[in-house]
Amino acid sequence: MPRSVNAVASRARRKKMMKFAKGYFGRRKNVWTVAKNAVEKGWQYAYRDRKKKKRDFRALWIARINAGVREHDLSYSKFMGMYHKAGLGMNRKVLADLAMNHPEAFKAIVDKVKETAK
């Protein structure tokens, strides 16, 4: 009985992986084992960095808010503590945007927070 290998499916699988490796440099784009490893490693980095992106943006927003509140003689941690006690409902992304692009609106928020903390 002849051996059955289903070469059509195997070839299609390899062809699909090589398509993902398009644009890579050197052997990573045209040698099966190297390309497969490179693509899989790329997927690992992509998965990891989708999570890391969220942490990086949060750190950026915190730095921007901190810079904004330091102009009004507060630290980030004191401001956020008073902010939550004041019951205002904006997230860090919005606060950071206000601190960067609309300093007068951010100053109004800081004044409101200081006033409710007294």
C-alpha positions as CSV (number, residue, x, y, z in Angstrom):
1,M,0.0,0.0,0.0
2,P,1.5,3.4,-0.9
3,R,2.2,6.0,1.6
4,S,-0.2,8.9,1.9
5,V,1.2,12.3,2.9
6,N,-1.3,14.9,1.8
7,A,1.3,17.1,0.2
8,V,-1.3,19.6,-0.8
9,A,-2.2,20.6,2.7
10,S,1.4,20.6,3.8
11,R,2.4,22.9,1.0
12,A,-0.5,25.2,1.7
13,R,0.4,25.4,5.3
14,R,4.0,26.3,4.5
15,K,2.9,28.8,1.8
16,K,0.7,30.5,4.3
17,M,3.5,30.9,6.8
18,M,5.9,32.2,4.1
19,K,3.3,34.8,3.2
20,F,3.5,36.1,6.8
21,A,7.3,36.3,6.4
22,K,7.1,38.6,3.4
23,G,9.1,41.7,3.8
24,Y,11.6,40.1,6.3
25,F,15.3,40.4,5.5
26,G,17.7,37.7,4.4
27,R,16.9,34.1,5.0
28,R,14.0,35.0,7.2
29,K,11.9,35.6,4.1
30,N,12.7,32.6,2.0
31,V,14.0,29.7,4.1
32,W,11.2,27.7,5.6
33,T,12.6,26.9,9.1
34,V,14.1,30.4,9.6
35,A,11.0,32.1,8.3
36,K,8.7,30.0,10.5
37,N,10.8,30.8,13.6
38,A,10.9,34.5,12.8
39,V,7.1,34.7,12.2
40,E,6.3,32.9,15.4
41,K,8.7,35.1,17.4
42,G,7.1,38.1,15.8
43,W,3.7,36.9,17.0
44,Q,5.1,36.5,20.5
45,Y,6.4,40.1,20.5
46,A,3.1,41.4,19.1
47,Y,1.1,39.6,21.8
48,R,3.4,40.8,24.6
49,D,3.5,44.4,23.4
50,R,-0.3,44.7,23.0
51,K,-0.3,44.3,26.8
52,K,2.7,46.5,27.3
53,K,1.2,49.3,25.2
54,K,-1.5,49.8,27.8
55,R,1.1,50.1,30.6
56,D,3.2,52.5,28.6
57,F,0.2,54.8,27.9
58,R,-0.8,54.8,31.5
59,A,2.7,55.8,32.6
60,L,2.7,58.6,30.0
61,W,-0.7,59.9,31.2
62,I,0.6,59.8,34.8
63,A,3.7,61.8,33.9
64,R,1.6,64.4,32.1
65,I,-0.8,64.8,34.9
66,N,2.1,65.0,37.4
67,A,3.7,67.8,35.3
68,G,0.4,69.6,35.1
69,V,-0.4,69.5,38.8
70,R,3.2,70.4,39.9
71,E,2.5,73.8,38.3
72,H,-0.3,74.2,40.9
73,D,1.9,73.1,43.9
74,L,0.6,69.6,44.2
75,S,2.0,66.2,43.6
76,Y,0.4,63.5,41.5
77,S,-0.5,61.3,44.4
78,K,-2.0,64.0,46.5
79,F,-4.0,65.3,43.5
80,M,-5.4,61.9,42.6
81,G,-6.3,61.2,46.2
82,M,-8.2,64.5,46.5
83,Y,-9.6,64.0,43.0
84,H,-11.2,60.7,43.9
85,K,-12.6,62.2,47.1
86,A,-14.1,65.0,45.1
87,G,-16.0,62.4,43.1
88,L,-15.1,63.7,39.7
89,G,-15.4,61.1,36.9
90,M,-12.6,61.6,34.4
91,N,-10.0,59.1,33.6
92,R,-6.3,59.6,33.4
93,K,-6.3,59.8,29.6
94,V,-8.7,62.8,29.7
95,L,-6.9,64.5,32.5
96,A,-3.6,64.1,30.7
97,D,-5.1,65.6,27.5
98,L,-6.5,68.5,29.5
99,A,-3.1,69.1,31.2
100,M,-1.3,69.1,27.9
101,N,-3.7,70.9,25.5
102,H,-6.1,72.9,27.7
103,P,-4.2,74.2,30.7
104,E,-7.0,76.6,31.7
105,A,-9.6,73.8,31.9
106,F,-7.1,71.7,33.9
107,K,-6.5,74.6,36.3
108,A,-10.3,74.7,36.9
109,I,-10.3,71.0,37.8
110,V,-7.3,71.5,40.1
111,D,-9.0,74.5,41.8
112,K,-12.2,72.4,42.2
113,V,-10.3,69.6,43.7
114,K,-8.5,71.9,46.1
115,E,-11.7,73.6,47.1
116,T,-13.5,70.3,47.9
117,A,-10.5,69.0,49.9
118,K,-10.8,71.9,52.4
